[in-house]
């Protein structure tokens, strides 16, 4: 609005001056007005930018001071299962950092981006209350559609290599029916140095290492 008022006043003034002094006078007055306007607004703009910067830094510091740490247990249906930390986008999408991961008896403080996320991992997550509350239900998805009439304490997370005579060789994950036949959840397929997040169309090959969650007795049968 301030700019609009100045423009309107300048136009009226320049029209009046044009009728008295002609084009040369109008040009000189226009240059003077433009210079004064730029000088005036540059000072106001600098003050405004300083104010905005201070306000932004104040809000940023307040948000950082309100960060806290919470502990989450990775559920079987967590979308990050089998992913490396650097590929999970936890920091980019949710704004949180992983302070540590506890896996069974193993404790990993400040894990690097190459570490993978597996069911049953206990993660220490640093973030604001809002960020933690948004992430919690996603990480702790339980996979309630898995039918497994066993005590949760009997569940194990294991891996083993497929032999060249395994009956599931050449079958897709869907055709193998590990979930239905053995009440087990296939987390990842390791093929050489590559970890593959399984889909229904992935085909098993000899010497694949499968990472799987299930009941101890059923996993022995499966192995």
C-alpha positions in Angstrom: 0.0 0.0 0.0 2.9 2.4 0.8 4.4 1.7 -2.6 1.0 2.2 -4.3 0.5 5.6 -2.6 4.0 6.8 -3.7 3.4 5.7 -7.3 0.0 7.5 -7.5 1.4 10.6 -6.0 4.4 10.5 -8.3 2.2 10.1 -11.4 0.1 13.1 -10.4 3.2 15.2 -9.7 4.9 14.2 -13.0 1.8 15.0 -15.1 1.6 18.4 -13.5 5.3 19.1 -14.0 5.1 17.9 -17.6 2.6 20.7 -18.3 4.9 23.3 -16.9 8.5 22.2 -17.7 8.1 19.7 -20.5 9.8 16.3 -20.9 13.3 17.4 -19.6 12.0 18.6 -16.3 9.9 15.5 -15.8 12.9 13.3 -16.5 15.0 15.2 -13.9 12.3 15.1 -11.3 11.7 11.4 -12.0 15.4 10.6 -11.4 15.3 12.5 -8.1 12.1 10.8 -6.9 13.4 7.3 -7.9 16.7 7.9 -6.0 14.9 9.1 -2.9 12.5 6.2 -3.0 15.2 3.6 -3.4 17.2 5.1 -0.6 14.2 5.3 1.7 13.0 1.8 1.0 16.5 0.3 1.2 16.8 1.4 4.8 13.3 0.2 5.6 14.0 -3.1 3.8 17.3 -3.7 5.7 15.5 -3.1 9.0 12.7 -5.4 8.0 15.1 -8.1 6.9 17.0 -7.9 10.2 13.7 -8.2 12.1 12.6 -11.2 10.0 16.0 -12.9 10.5 15.9 -12.4 14.3 12.3 -13.7 14.4 13.3 -16.7 12.3 16.3 -17.5 14.5 14.3 -17.1 17.7 11.7 -19.6 16.4 14.4 -22.0 15.2 16.1 -22.0 18.5 12.9 -22.6 20.4 12.1 -25.6 18.2 15.5 -27.0 18.7 15.3 -26.6 22.5 12.1 -28.5 22.6 13.5 -31.6 20.9 13.4 -34.8 23.0 14.3 -38.5 22.7 11.8 -41.3 22.5 12.1 -45.1 22.1 10.3 -47.0 19.4 10.1 -50.7 18.6 10.1 -51.5 14.9 7.0 -53.4 13.9 6.7 -56.1 11.3 4.8 -53.9 8.9 7.0 -50.8 9.3 7.6 -49.5 5.7 11.3 -49.0 6.5 12.0 -52.6 7.3 14.9 -53.9 5.4 16.0 -50.4 4.3 19.3 -48.7 5.1 19.0 -45.7 7.4 20.2 -43.4 4.6 17.5 -44.6 2.3 14.7 -44.4 4.9 14.5 -40.6 4.6 13.6 -40.4 8.3 15.5 -37.1 8.7 14.3 -35.6 5.4 10.6 -36.6 5.7 10.1 -36.7 9.4 12.8 -34.4 10.7 14.1 -36.9 13.3 17.5 -38.4 14.0 18.3 -41.9 15.1 20.5 -41.8 18.3 20.9 -45.6 18.7 19.6 -49.0 17.8 19.3 -52.0 20.1 19.0 -55.4 18.4 18.8 -58.2 20.8 21.9 -58.1 23.0 23.7 -55.7 20.5 23.7 -52.0 21.0 24.6 -49.6 18.2 25.1 -46.0 19.3 24.8 -43.3 16.6 24.4 -45.9 13.7 25.7 -44.8 10.3 23.6 -44.7 7.1 24.6 -48.2 6.0 22.8 -49.9 8.9 19.5 -51.6 8.1 16.2 -51.5 10.0 14.8 -54.8 11.1 11.6 -55.9 13.0 12.1 -55.9 16.8 14.8 -53.1 16.6 14.6 -50.7 19.5 15.4 -47.2 18.1 16.1 -44.1 20.1 14.6 -41.3 18.1 15.4 -37.6 18.6 12.9 -35.0 17.5 10.1 -32.6 18.5 7.0 -34.0 20.2 5.0 -33.4 17.0 7.6 -35.3 14.9 7.8 -38.2 17.3 4.0 -38.5 17.5 3.7 -38.5 13.8 6.4 -41.2 13.3 5.5 -43.5 16.2 2.4 -45.3 14.6 4.3 -45.7 11.3 7.4 -47.4 12.9 5.4 -49.6 15.3 3.0 -51.1 12.8 2.3 -54.5 14.1 1.2 -56.5 11.1 -2.0 -57.7 12.7 -3.0 -59.5 9.5 -0.3 -62.2 10.2 -2.0 -65.3 11.7 0.4 -66.8 14.1 -1.1 -68.5 17.2 2.1 -68.3 19.2 3.3 -66.3 22.2 5.2 -63.2 21.0 8.2 -64.3 23.1 8.6 -67.3 20.7 9.1 -65.0 17.7 12.7 -64.9 16.3 14.4 -63.0 13.6 16.8 -65.3 11.7 18.5 -65.8 8.3 19.7 -68.8 6.4 21.0 -69.6 2.9 18.9 -71.4 0.2 20.6 -74.6 -1.0 20.7 -75.6 -4.6 18.0 -78.2 -3.9 15.6 -76.0 -2.0 12.0 -76.6 -3.2 11.3 -72.8 -3.4 14.0 -72.2 -6.0 12.5 -70.6 -9.1 9.3 -69.7 -7.3 8.2 -66.2 -6.6 7.7 -64.9 -3.0 3.9 -65.2 -3.5 4.2 -68.8 -4.9 6.4 -69.9 -2.0 3.7 -69.0 0.5 6.0 -68.6 3.5 3.5 -66.4 5.3 0.6 -68.8 4.9 2.4 -72.1 5.3 4.8 -71.2 8.0 3.3 -68.0 9.6 6.5 -66.3 8.8 7.3 -62.8 7.5 10.0 -62.5 4.9 11.9 -59.2 5.6 14.6 -59.2 3.0 16.5 -61.3 0.5 20.3 -61.0 0.5 21.8 -61.7 -2.9 25.6 -61.2 -2.7 26.1 -57.7 -1.3 22.6 -56.6 -2.3 19.6 -56.6 0.0 16.3 -56.9 -1.8 13.0 -55.8 -0.3 10.7 -58.6 -1.3 7.7 -58.2 -3.5 5.3 -60.9 -4.6 7.1 -61.2 -7.9 10.7 -61.6 -6.7 12.0 -65.1 -7.7 14.2 -67.1 -5.3 17.6 -68.2 -6.5 20.2 -70.7 -5.2 22.5 -69.2 -2.4 20.0 -66.4 -1.6 20.1 -65.6 2.1 16.6 -65.0 3.4 16.0 -62.8 6.5 12.7 -63.9 8.1 10.7 -63.4 11.3 8.5 -66.2 12.7 7.9 -68.7 15.5 11.1 -70.7 16.5 9.6 -74.1 15.8 8.0 -73.1 12.5 11.3 -71.5 11.4 13.1 -74.8 12.1 10.6 -76.6 9.9 11.1 -74.0 7.2 14.9 -74.2 7.3 
